[in-house]
Amino acid sequence: MARRRAEPSILLGPILYFRGEQRDRWWLSALFVLDGEVEPDDLRVDGVTLPVPPRHLTVWRRRHVWRFDFAVPRGMRDTDVAYGFPDGPRWTIIVPGRHSFPRMAILYGSGMTAPEPSGGASFQGQDQAQTQSQPPSLWPDLVSRHAADRYHLLVQAGGQSNGDAVMAAAPQTAGLLAAVHRLGPPRPGLTEELMNAGFERMLRIWSSAAAADALASIPSVMMWDGTDLGRLLADAWSGREDGDAASRSLRPLIAAARRQVQLFQTASVADSPPDCLWGAAGGTLSQGFVVGEVGLLALDLWSDRSRRHLLPDRDWSLLPDWLDRFSGCRHLILVSGGPLLVPAGAVPGQPSDSRPAGLLQRLGRLLEGRPGTAWSTRWAVAGRHADRDRLVRMLADFSRRSGCRITVASRGLAGSAGRGVLRGGGLEMWQLYAPRFTGDVHPDWRLRWRARLAAMAARSGRTPTHRFELPIFAEGGHALLQGPGWIACAFDGKGQLHARWCLPGDPGHYAQAI
C-alpha cells in the first residue's frame, strides 16, 4: 500500500500578486511559505485546465518559499474564480471581464499595524507587546468593503513592512546605524540578523486572519518606501553621497532589505525577475502594467537613492521608454511612495510670484520633515528637488504629447489624506494622498499642525504659468482629511478616474472625479 504523502505546514499564504493582462487572460502569482521540506501539491484553478505546479524560490531557516504562476481566462463580465489545493483550502478572487473597467484600492502602511497574536510560542509574547503599542489593523474593514466594491487590485504604495519594528528586532544592525558618522564595514552576521528580523516580521503581519483573507483574494501591486527600511537605515541611505565610504558600508544592509522586498513584495528573486519588473537587469524594482486603457507604474525610488538623486542615470535613460509603453492609455497612475506634488514646492522650476508665498515655501519645507519620519515627503534634501522637477517635467511632456492623463498616488501629506492638483501650461496633474492604513484615529499635534500648514501653503502655490491647489471637499469643508483608511478607485468608459476616500468610522462622502 502506498504511503500517504505528508501535508505541508503553511506558515504564510497565499499572497496574490498581479502580473498583468495578456489578451483575454489575467496573470497572477500566488506565494506560500511552508515549514520544512515537503513540496506542496499542484494548485487547482477554476477555468485553468491543467494543474499549476509549484516553483521553489528560496529557503530561509527551513522556511521554504514557493510560487505558483497561472493565467485565468476572462469572460465578458467579472467572474468569481476559486483556486486552492485538492482536498485542501480554497480561496476566491474576482477576475475582471473583458469589458470591465479596473477597480482598485490604494493604501499605504499596511505593515505598520500590530499583528494579531499568532498563538505560537515563539511569537505570542512579542505580538502581545506590539499589539499594546501599535494601532489595530484595518484589514477587516477592507475585506468588508471588498464584498461590495469588488476590487480587482490592491495598490500598496509603501510601508508593507514596519522597518522600525524590524530594526528593533535587529539590535546589532541598529547599533551600527546609530553610529552612522563612523560606519565601518558591516559584519556578515548583521545582514543575516536583518534578513531574519524582516522575514519573521512578514510572517507575523501577513498571517493574521484578516490580512491573510485580503491578500489571498485581491491581487497586489506593491512598491517599497523608506518606511519599509525604517528611520535609521532610510536616513543613512538617503543621506549618503554616491560612492562614498558610507555607501560601501550600507550597501550590504540595503541589499539584505531589498532581497526581502523583492521576495515578499514582488514574489521573485534577483536571478529570475517577472516580466512586470521593468529594468530588472539594471537592478531597479520598478513595475509597470497596462490594463485595458489604464496604465500603472510603480517607481522604485530607493534602490539607488542618495543625498542628491532619486534615480540613477540608468533609470533616467529607461524612463522615456517606460512612459511610451503607456501611450495608448487614457489614464496612467504613477505610484511614488512619497508625494510627488506637494504645496509650496509643487511647481517645477518656477519662482514664486508673491512675497508671502516665498515665506510659505520656506515653511512648506517643514512639511517634508526629516527623512525617515512618518510625514516626510522624501524630497527634503535640496539636491533631490532637481530630480523631482525633472520627473514632473517628463511626466508633463508625456501627458501633453500622448493625451494620457496622469494621476500620482502616494502616501498622505503631513499624515493627512486628500488630493492636490497642478494646472497650467496645458497640463492638469492630480496627486492623491492616501490615508494611513492604521487604526490610529488621533494623530499627534505635530501632524495636525503640519496639516494646517499644508493647507496654508497650497493657497500660495501660484506662478506665472502654473498653480497648485488642495481642493476643499464639499462635505466637511476641509482640504485634508484625518483618520485611517484607503482610497477606492474605479474607471469609467471614458478613462475617467473616480476616487473615493474610505475612512472607516467617518460617515462623510469624500470623492473626486479626474
HUBELNOR-V999581 format. One record per pair of residues at least 12 apart in sequence whose C-alpha atoms are under 10 Angstrom apart, sorted by the first residue. I is the first residue (numbers start at 1). GAP is how many residues later the second one is. Records with the same first field share a line. If there is no record, write none. Layout:
I=GAP + GAP
This chain:
5=33 + 34 + 36
6=32 + 33 + 34
7=31 + 32 + 33 + 34 + 81
8=25 + 26 + 27 + 28 + 29 + 30 + 31 + 32 + 33
9=24 + 25 + 26 + 27 + 28 + 29 + 31 + 54
10=22 + 23 + 24 + 25 + 26 + 30 + 53 + 54 + 197
11=21 + 22 + 23 + 24 + 52 + 53 + 54 + 192 + 193 + 195 + 196
12=19 + 20 + 21 + 22 + 23 + 51 + 53 + 190 + 191 + 192 + 193 + 194 + 195 + 196 + 200
13=17 + 18 + 19 + 20 + 21 + 52 + 53 + 54 + 190 + 193 + 194 + 199 + 200 + 202 + 203
14=15 + 16 + 17 + 18 + 19 + 52 + 53 + 54 + 70 + 76 + 77 + 192 + 193 + 198 + 199 + 200 + 201 + 202 + 203
15=14 + 15 + 16 + 17 + 18 + 52 + 191 + 192 + 196 + 197 + 198 + 199 + 200 + 201 + 202 + 203 + 204 + 205 + 249 + 250 + 252
16=12 + 13 + 14 + 15 + 16 + 51 + 52 + 53 + 77 + 137 + 138 + 198 + 199 + 200 + 201 + 202 + 203 + 204 + 205 + 250 + 251
17=12 + 13 + 14 + 52 + 136 + 137 + 198 + 199 + 201 + 202 + 203 + 204 + 205 + 247 + 248 + 249 + 250
18=12 + 134 + 135 + 136 + 137 + 200 + 201 + 202 + 203 + 204 + 248 + 258 + 271
19=50 + 51 + 52 + 200 + 201 + 202 + 247 + 255 + 256 + 257 + 258 + 268 + 269 + 270
20=51 + 255 + 256 + 268 + 269 + 270 + 271
21=50 + 51 + 53 + 268 + 269 + 270 + 271
22=49 + 51 + 268 + 269 + 270
23=50 + 51 + 75 + 269
24=47 + 48 + 49 + 50 + 51 + 52 + 73 + 74
25=45 + 46 + 47 + 48 + 49 + 50 + 70 + 71 + 72 + 73
26=44 + 45 + 46 + 47 + 48 + 69 + 70 + 71 + 72 + 265
27=42 + 43 + 44 + 45 + 46 + 68 + 192
28=40 + 41 + 42 + 43 + 44 + 191 + 192
29=38 + 39 + 40 + 41 + 42 + 190 + 191 + 237 + 238 + 239 + 245
30=13 + 24 + 36 + 37 + 38 + 39 + 40 + 185 + 186 + 189 + 237
31=23 + 24 + 25 + 26 + 34 + 35 + 36 + 37 + 38 + 185 + 232 + 233 + 235 + 236 + 237
32=22 + 24 + 25 + 31 + 32 + 33 + 34 + 35 + 36 + 232 + 235
33=24 + 25 + 26 + 27 + 29 + 30 + 31 + 32 + 33 + 34 + 170
34=25 + 28 + 29 + 30 + 31 + 32
35=24 + 25 + 26 + 27 + 28 + 29 + 30
36=23 + 25 + 26 + 27 + 28
37=22 + 25 + 26 + 27
38=26
39=15 + 16 + 17 + 25 + 27
40=13 + 14 + 15 + 16 + 26 + 45
41=12 + 13 + 43 + 44 + 45 + 47
42=12 + 13 + 26 + 42 + 43 + 44
43=25 + 26 + 27 + 40 + 41 + 42 + 43 + 47
44=26 + 38 + 39 + 40 + 41 + 42 + 46
45=25 + 26 + 27 + 36 + 37 + 38 + 39 + 40 + 45 + 46 + 47
46=26 + 27 + 34 + 35 + 36 + 37 + 38 + 46
47=24 + 25 + 26 + 27 + 34 + 35 + 36
48=22 + 23 + 24 + 25 + 35
49=23
50=20
51=19 + 34
52=15 + 16 + 17 + 18 + 19 + 33
53=13 + 14 + 15 + 16 + 17
54=12 + 13 + 14 + 15
55=12 + 13 + 14
56=12
57=206 + 210 + 211 + 212 + 215
58=205 + 210 + 211
60=135 + 136 + 139
61=135
63=136
65=198 + 199 + 202 + 203
66=201 + 202
67=200 + 201
68=199
72=23
73=22 + 23 + 24 + 25
74=21 + 22 + 23 + 24 + 25
75=20 + 21 + 22 + 23 + 24 + 25
76=20 + 21 + 22 + 23 + 24
77=18 + 19 + 20 + 21 + 22 + 23 + 24
78=16 + 17 + 18 + 19 + 20 + 21 + 22 + 23 + 72 + 74
79=13 + 14 + 15 + 16 + 17 + 18
80=12 + 13 + 14 + 15 + 16 + 70
81=12 + 13 + 14 + 136
82=12 + 135
83=133 + 134
90=126
91=122 + 125 + 126
92=121 + 124 + 125 + 126
93=57 + 58 + 59 + 121 + 123 + 124 + 125 + 126
94=56 + 57 + 58 + 59 + 123 + 124 + 125
95=55 + 56 + 57 + 58 + 123 + 124
96=54 + 55 + 56 + 57
98=194
99=193 + 394
100=192 + 391 + 392 + 393
101=51 + 190 + 191 + 192 + 193 + 389 + 390 + 391 + 392 + 394
102=49 + 50 + 51 + 189 + 190 + 191 + 192 + 387 + 388 + 389 + 390 + 393 + 395
103=46 + 47 + 48 + 49 + 50 + 51 + 385 + 386 + 387 + 388 + 389 + 394 + 395 + 396
104=42 + 45 + 46 + 47 + 48 + 49 + 50 + 51 + 114 + 115 + 116 + 383 + 384 + 385 + 386 + 387 + 395
105=37 + 41 + 44 + 45 + 46 + 47 + 48 + 49 + 50 + 51 + 113 + 115 + 381 + 382 + 383 + 384 + 385 + 394 + 395 + 396 + 397
106=47 + 48 + 49 + 50 + 51 + 114 + 115 + 229 + 303 + 304 + 305 + 326 + 327 + 328 + 329 + 331 + 379 + 380 + 381 + 382 + 383 + 393 + 395
107=47 + 48 + 49 + 50 + 51 + 52 + 53 + 115 + 302 + 303 + 304 + 305 + 326 + 327 + 328 + 329 + 330 + 377 + 378 + 379 + 380 + 381
108=47 + 48 + 49 + 50 + 51 + 52 + 114 + 115 + 117 + 119 + 229 + 301 + 302 + 303 + 304 + 325 + 326 + 327 + 328 + 329 + 330 + 376 + 377 + 378 + 379
109=47 + 48 + 49 + 50 + 51 + 52 + 53 + 116 + 118 + 119 + 265 + 302 + 325 + 326 + 327 + 328 + 329 + 377
110=27 + 28 + 29 + 46 + 47 + 48 + 49 + 50 + 51 + 52 + 95 + 96 + 101 + 326 + 327 + 328 + 376
111=26 + 47 + 48 + 49 + 50 + 51 + 52 + 54 + 90 + 91 + 93 + 94 + 95 + 100 + 116 + 117 + 326 + 327
112=22 + 23 + 24 + 25 + 47 + 48 + 49 + 50 + 51 + 52 + 53 + 93 + 115 + 116 + 324 + 325 + 326 + 327
113=17 + 18 + 20 + 21 + 22 + 23 + 24 + 25 + 26 + 46 + 47 + 48 + 49 + 92 + 323 + 324 + 325 + 326 + 327
114=13 + 14 + 15 + 16 + 17 + 18 + 19 + 20 + 21 + 22 + 23 + 48 + 90 + 91 + 94 + 324 + 325
115=12 + 13 + 15 + 16 + 19 + 20 + 21 + 22 + 86 + 87 + 88 + 89 + 90 + 91 + 92 + 93 + 94 + 96
116=12 + 14 + 15 + 20 + 21 + 88 + 89 + 90 + 91 + 92 + 93 + 94 + 95
117=12 + 13 + 14 + 87 + 88 + 90 + 91 + 92
118=85 + 86 + 87 + 89 + 90 + 91
123=77 + 78 + 81
124=80
127=77 + 78
130=35
134=304 + 305 + 306
135=302 + 303 + 304 + 305 + 306
136=301 + 302 + 303 + 304
137=68 + 71 + 73 + 74 + 300 + 301 + 302 + 303 + 347
138=72 + 73 + 298 + 299 + 300 + 301 + 302 + 346 + 347 + 348 + 365 + 366
139=69 + 70 + 71 + 72 + 73 + 74 + 75 + 76 + 298 + 299 + 300 + 346
140=69 + 70 + 71 + 73 + 74
141=69 + 344 + 361 + 362 + 363 + 364
142=68 + 69 + 72 + 295 + 343 + 344 + 360 + 362
143=67 + 68 + 70 + 71 + 72 + 74 + 75
144=66 + 70
145=343 + 357 + 359
146=68 + 71 + 72 + 342
149=339 + 340 + 341
150=68
151=66 + 67 + 68 + 337 + 338 + 339
152=65 + 66 + 67 + 68 + 338
153=64 + 65 + 66 + 67 + 68 + 336
154=60 + 61 + 63 + 64 + 65 + 66 + 67 + 68 + 334
155=63 + 64 + 65 + 66 + 67 + 68 + 141 + 143 + 180 + 254 + 332
156=64 + 65 + 66 + 67 + 68 + 109 + 142 + 179 + 181 + 253 + 254 + 255 + 330
157=64 + 65 + 66 + 67 + 68 + 141 + 142 + 177 + 178 + 179 + 180 + 181 + 252 + 253 + 254 + 277
158=64 + 65 + 66 + 67 + 68 + 69 + 70 + 107 + 177 + 178 + 179 + 180 + 252 + 253
159=63 + 64 + 65 + 66 + 67 + 68 + 69 + 70 + 71 + 178 + 252 + 277 + 278
160=42 + 45 + 46 + 62 + 63 + 64 + 65 + 67 + 68 + 101 + 104 + 105
161=37 + 38 + 40 + 41 + 44 + 45 + 63 + 64 + 65 + 66 + 67 + 68 + 69 + 99 + 100 + 103 + 104
162=36 + 39 + 40 + 43 + 64 + 65 + 66 + 67 + 68 + 69
163=34 + 35 + 38 + 62 + 63 + 64 + 65 + 66 + 67 + 68 + 69 + 70 + 71 + 94 + 209
164=63 + 64 + 65 + 66 + 67 + 68 + 69 + 208
165=32 + 33 + 36 + 63 + 64 + 65
166=27 + 28 + 29 + 30 + 31 + 32 + 33 + 34 + 35 + 36 + 62 + 63 + 64
167=26 + 27 + 30 + 31 + 62 + 63 + 64 + 65 + 66
168=26 + 29 + 62
169=24 + 25 + 27 + 28 + 29 + 31 + 32
170=20 + 21 + 22 + 23 + 24 + 25 + 26 + 27 + 28
171=19 + 22 + 23 + 26
172=14 + 15 + 17 + 18 + 19 + 21 + 22
173=13 + 14 + 16 + 17 + 18 + 19 + 20 + 21 + 59 + 60 + 80
174=16 + 20 + 56 + 58 + 59
175=57
176=14 + 56 + 57 + 73 + 74
177=54 + 55 + 56 + 57 + 58 + 59 + 60 + 72 + 73 + 76
178=54 + 55 + 58
179=53 + 57
180=52 + 53 + 55 + 56 + 57 + 60 + 66 + 69 + 70
181=55 + 65
182=63 + 64
183=53 + 62 + 63 + 64 + 65 + 66 + 67
184=61 + 62 + 64 + 65 + 66
185=60 + 61 + 63 + 64 + 65 + 66 + 67
186=62 + 63 + 64 + 65 + 66 + 67
187=62 + 65
188=64 + 65
190=62 + 63 + 66
191=61 + 62 + 63 + 64 + 65 + 66
192=61 + 64
193=63
194=59 + 60 + 62 + 63 + 66
195=58 + 60 + 61 + 62 + 63 + 64 + 65
196=60 + 64
198=30 + 31 + 58 + 59 + 61 + 62 + 63
199=58 + 61 + 62 + 64 + 65
202=58 + 62
203=61
220=45 + 46
221=44 + 45 + 66 + 67 + 68 + 75 + 76 + 77 + 114
222=39 + 40 + 42 + 43 + 44 + 64 + 65 + 76 + 113
223=38 + 39 + 42 + 43 + 62 + 63 + 64 + 74 + 75 + 76 + 77 + 78 + 79 + 112 + 113 + 114
224=34 + 37 + 38 + 41 + 61 + 62 + 74 + 75 + 76 + 77 + 78 + 79 + 112 + 113
225=36 + 75 + 76 + 77 + 78 + 111 + 112 + 113 + 147 + 153 + 186
226=12 + 75 + 76 + 111 + 112 + 145 + 146 + 147 + 148 + 150 + 151 + 152
227=110 + 144 + 145 + 146 + 147 + 149
228=29 + 30 + 32 + 33 + 144
229=24 + 25 + 28 + 29 + 32 + 73 + 143
230=142 + 143
231=139 + 140 + 141 + 142 + 143
232=139 + 140 + 141
233=17 + 20 + 21 + 24 + 139
234=20 + 68 + 71 + 137 + 138 + 139 + 144
235=71 + 72 + 135 + 136 + 137 + 138 + 143
236=14 + 70 + 71 + 135 + 136
237=12 + 13 + 14 + 16 + 17 + 65 + 66 + 67 + 68 + 69 + 70 + 134
238=64 + 65 + 66 + 67 + 68 + 69 + 70 + 71 + 72 + 133 + 134 + 140 + 141 + 143 + 146
239=66 + 67 + 68 + 69 + 132 + 142
240=65 + 66 + 67 + 68
241=64 + 65 + 66 + 67 + 68
242=62 + 63 + 64 + 65 + 66 + 67 + 70
243=63
247=59
251=52 + 53
254=48 + 49 + 50
255=48
258=12 + 27 + 44 + 45
261=24
262=23
265=20
266=19 + 21
270=13 + 15
273=12
274=13
275=12 + 13 + 14
276=12 + 13 + 14 + 21
277=12 + 21
278=19 + 20 + 21 + 37 + 40 + 41 + 44
279=35 + 36 + 39 + 40 + 43
282=32 + 33 + 36
283=17 + 20 + 21 + 31 + 32
284=15 + 16 + 17 + 18 + 19 + 20 + 27 + 28 + 30 + 31
285=13 + 14 + 15 + 16 + 17 + 18
286=12 + 13 + 14 + 15 + 17 + 29 + 36 + 49
287=12 + 13 + 35 + 48
288=34 + 35 + 37 + 38 + 46
289=36 + 37 + 43
290=35 + 36 + 38 + 39 + 42
291=38
292=36 + 37 + 38 + 203
293=33 + 34 + 35 + 36 + 37 + 38 + 39 + 111 + 198 + 200 + 201 + 202
294=32 + 34 + 35 + 36 + 37 + 38 + 39 + 110 + 111 + 197 + 201 + 202 + 203
295=28 + 30 + 31 + 32 + 33 + 34 + 35 + 36 + 37 + 38 + 39 + 109 + 110 + 111
296=30 + 33 + 35 + 36 + 37 + 38 + 39 + 110 + 111 + 112
297=25 + 26 + 29 + 35 + 36 + 37 + 38 + 39 + 111
298=35 + 36 + 37 + 38 + 39 + 110 + 111
299=12 + 16 + 20 + 35 + 36 + 37 + 38
300=15 + 35 + 36 + 37
301=14 + 35 + 36 + 37 + 77
302=35 + 76
305=79
306=75 + 77 + 78
307=72 + 73 + 74 + 75 + 76 + 77
308=71 + 73 + 74 + 75 + 76 + 77 + 78 + 79
309=70 + 72 + 73 + 74 + 75 + 76 + 77 + 78 + 79
310=68 + 69 + 73 + 74 + 75 + 76 + 77 + 78 + 81
311=73 + 76 + 77 + 80
316=71 + 74 + 75 + 78
319=72 + 75 + 76
320=74 + 75 + 78
323=71 + 72 + 75 + 76 + 79
324=74 + 78
326=72 + 73 + 76 + 78
327=71 + 72 + 74 + 75 + 76 + 77
328=74 + 75 + 76
329=73 + 74 + 75 + 76 + 77 + 166
330=69 + 72 + 73 + 74 + 75 + 76 + 163 + 164 + 165 + 166
331=68 + 72 + 73 + 74 + 75 + 76 + 160 + 163 + 164 + 165 + 166 + 183
332=67 + 72 + 73 + 74 + 75 + 76 + 163 + 165
333=72 + 73 + 74 + 75 + 76 + 97 + 98 + 99 + 164
334=61 + 72 + 73 + 74 + 75 + 76 + 97
335=72 + 73 + 74 + 75 + 76 + 97
336=72 + 73 + 74 + 75
337=40 + 41 + 71 + 72 + 73 + 74 + 75 + 96 + 97
338=30 + 37 + 38 + 39 + 40 + 41 + 71 + 72 + 73 + 74 + 75 + 95
339=29 + 37 + 38 + 39 + 40 + 69 + 70 + 71 + 72 + 73 + 74 + 92 + 93 + 94 + 95
340=37 + 38 + 39 + 48 + 49 + 51 + 52 + 68 + 69 + 70 + 71 + 91 + 92 + 93
341=36 + 47 + 48 + 51 + 67 + 68 + 69 + 72 + 78 + 79 + 80 + 81 + 88 + 89 + 90 + 91 + 92 + 127
342=22 + 23 + 25 + 26 + 35 + 37 + 71 + 77 + 78 + 79 + 80 + 89 + 91 + 112 + 115 + 116 + 119 + 126 + 127 + 128
343=17 + 18 + 21 + 22 + 24 + 70 + 77 + 78 + 79 + 110 + 111 + 112 + 113 + 114 + 115 + 116 + 117 + 118 + 119 + 124 + 125 + 126 + 127
344=13 + 14 + 15 + 16 + 17 + 18 + 19 + 20 + 21 + 23 + 110 + 111 + 112 + 113 + 114 + 115 + 116 + 117 + 118 + 123 + 124 + 125
345=13 + 15 + 16 + 17 + 19 + 20 + 40 + 44 + 112 + 113 + 115 + 116 + 117 + 123
346=15 + 39 + 42 + 43 + 46 + 74 + 75 + 76 + 112 + 115 + 116 + 120 + 121 + 122 + 123
347=41 + 42 + 45 + 46 + 75 + 76 + 77 + 114 + 115 + 116 + 118 + 119 + 120 + 121
348=37 + 38 + 39 + 40 + 41 + 42 + 43 + 44 + 45 + 118
349=36 + 37 + 40 + 41 + 43 + 44 + 114
350=39 + 112 + 113 + 114 + 115 + 116
351=110 + 111 + 112 + 113
352=108 + 109 + 110 + 111 + 112
353=107 + 108 + 109 + 110 + 111
354=106 + 107 + 108 + 109
355=105
356=101 + 104
357=99 + 100 + 101 + 102 + 103 + 104 + 105 + 106
358=99 + 102 + 103
359=98 + 101
360=93 + 94 + 96 + 97 + 98 + 99 + 100 + 101
361=96 + 97 + 99 + 100
362=95
363=87 + 90 + 91 + 93 + 94
364=86 + 89 + 90 + 91 + 92 + 93 + 94
365=12 + 14 + 15 + 16 + 17 + 89 + 92
366=14 + 48 + 84 + 87 + 88
367=13 + 46 + 47 + 48 + 80 + 82 + 83 + 84 + 86 + 87 + 90
368=12 + 13 + 45 + 46 + 82
369=45 + 81
374=37 + 38 + 39 + 40 + 41 + 62 + 73
375=36 + 37 + 38 + 39 + 40 + 41 + 71 + 72 + 75 + 76
376=35 + 36 + 37 + 38 + 39
377=33 + 34 + 35 + 36 + 37
392=37
395=12 + 32 + 34
396=29 + 30 + 31 + 32 + 33
397=29 + 30
399=27 + 28 + 29 + 30
400=25 + 26 + 27 + 28
404=91
405=22 + 23 + 24 + 25 + 90 + 91 + 92 + 109
406=21 + 22 + 23 + 24 + 25 + 108
407=14 + 21 + 22 + 23 + 24 + 25 + 90 + 107
408=12 + 13 + 21 + 22 + 23 + 24 + 25
409=21 + 22 + 23 + 24 + 25 + 78
410=21 + 22 + 23 + 24 + 25
411=21 + 22 + 23 + 24 + 25 + 26 + 75
412=20 + 21 + 22 + 23 + 24 + 39 + 68 + 69 + 70
413=19 + 20 + 21 + 22 + 34 + 37 + 38 + 41 + 67 + 68
414=19 + 32 + 33 + 34 + 35 + 36 + 37 + 38 + 39 + 40 + 66
415=18 + 19 + 20 + 21 + 28 + 29 + 31 + 32 + 33 + 35 + 36 + 65 + 66 + 67 + 68 + 69
416=17 + 18 + 19 + 20 + 27 + 31 + 32 + 34 + 35 + 36 + 38 + 63 + 64 + 65 + 66 + 67 + 68
417=15 + 16 + 17 + 18 + 19 + 34 + 62 + 63 + 64 + 65 + 66 + 67 + 68 + 69 + 70 + 84 + 86
418=13 + 14 + 15 + 16 + 17 + 52 + 53 + 54 + 55 + 60 + 61 + 62 + 63 + 64 + 69 + 82 + 83 + 92 + 93 + 94
419=12 + 13 + 14 + 15 + 50 + 51 + 52 + 53 + 54 + 60 + 61 + 62 + 80 + 82 + 92 + 93
420=12 + 13 + 38 + 48 + 49 + 50 + 51 + 52 + 59 + 60
421=37 + 46 + 47 + 48 + 49 + 50 + 93
422=39 + 40 + 44 + 45 + 46 + 47 + 48
423=39 + 42 + 43 + 44 + 45 + 46
424=38 + 39 + 40 + 41 + 42 + 43 + 44
425=39 + 40 + 41 + 42
426=39 + 40
427=39
428=38 + 39 + 40 + 86
429=39 + 85
430=38 + 39 + 40 + 84
431=39
432=55 + 67 + 69 + 80
433=47 + 48 + 53 + 54 + 68
434=47 + 50 + 51 + 52 + 53 + 54 + 67 + 68
435=45 + 46 + 47 + 48 + 49 + 50 + 51 + 52 + 66 + 67 + 68
436=46 + 47 + 48 + 49 + 50 + 67
437=46 + 47 + 48 + 49 + 66
438=45 + 46 + 47 + 48
439=44 + 45 + 46 + 65
440=42 + 43 + 44
441=41 + 42 + 43 + 44 + 62 + 63 + 64
442=40 + 41 + 42
443=39 + 40 + 41
447=35
448=34
451=28 + 29 + 30 + 31
452=26 + 27 + 28
454=16 + 25 + 26
455=14 + 15 + 16 + 17 + 23 + 24 + 25
456=14
457=12 + 13
458=12 + 13 + 21
459=12
471=41
473=35 + 36 + 37 + 38 + 39
474=34 + 35 + 36 + 37
475=33 + 34 + 35 + 36
476=32 + 33 + 34
481=20 + 22 + 29
482=21 + 24
483=19 + 20 + 21 + 22 + 23
484=17 + 18 + 19 + 20 + 21 + 22
485=16 + 17 + 18 + 19 + 20 + 21
486=14 + 15 + 16 + 17 + 18
487=12 + 13 + 14 + 15 + 16 + 23 + 24
488=12 + 13 + 14 + 23
489=12 + 22 + 23 + 24
490=23
491=22 + 23
495=19
496=17 + 18
497=15 + 16 + 17
498=13 + 14 + 15 + 16
499=12 + 13 + 14 + 15
500=12 + 13
